[in-house]
Amino acid sequence: MSILQFLIAVDVTVVNVALPSIGNDLGVDARGLTW
């Protein structure tokens, strides 16, 4: 169970770090990225 929790935390961290780059590539502002 703790391994699963760790993987979820890593996944969320990676997505949050990549959001600005994803937004630039797709032409979406910060408000659109929350979706």
Secondary structure, DSSP 8 states (H G I E B T S, - for coil): -HHHHHHHHHHHHHHHHHHHHHHHHHT--HHHHT-
